[in-house]
């Protein structure tokens, strides 16, 4: 059994209005050392695959078919054995 950790962010070329709003709010409260903010998603998935290779293939498949809009988002995967 494996635990898949998926981090999804907007591609660098895509504007992030939510990140811009948070950046402005941080500036408004005096946090002037923050130069940029990007907002993303974090998802954990428990997998019953028997090998690490199968688990990674499953994670890529579910990201591409459901979780990630690859036109505007990119993703990173981590895998832990449970």
N, C-alpha and C positions, 0 to 999 in steps of 0.2 A: 504494500500500500504506500502511496506517495501523496505528498502535499504540494500542489502546484501553486506558485505565487506569481500573479500576473500584474505587471505595472503598465498602464496604458496612458500615453500622453499625446497631446497634439504635436504634429510635426512642426519643426522649427519655422517653416515657411507659412504656417497657418496662424492668423491672429488669435489671441486668447483673451477675449473680453473679460472673462471671469478673473483671470490672472491679473489683468490690468486694473480691475476694480480693487482687488486685494492689495496690489502694489500701491495704489493711490491711498487706500485706507491706512496702510502701514506708514506711508510718508506723513499723512495727516496726524498720526499719533507720535511722530518724532523719530520713527525708524528710518533714518535717511541713508543708512549703509546698505539697504537692500536695493540692488540694481535692477532686478527683474523677478517676476513670479509667473510660474506656469502651473496650471491646475490640471490634475489627471485623476485616474481611477486606479484603485488597487483591489484585486479580487483574489480570493483563495479558493482552490478547488481540491477536494479530496478525490483521489483516483484509486481504483482497484486494479490498475495494470500490474502485471507481474514483473516487468523489467523497466529500467530507467528509460531505455530507448522507446518502448511502447508508450510510457507516460508522457515523454516529450512530444511524441507524434500526436497523442491525444490533445495535449495542450495547444499545439499549433493548429490542429484541426478546429477546435472549438473557438479559438481566437479568430481564425479566418472566416468561419461560417456564421458566427453570432456576435462575439464580444467586441470585435475591433472593426472600425470603418477604415480600411487601409488607405483610402483616398486622403484622409486628413489626420489619421492617427498612426502611431507606431507603438510597438509593445516590446517588453522584455520579460523573459521567463526565468524563474528559479524553481528548482525542484528539491524537495527534501524527502528522505525516506522516513516513513512513520513506523 
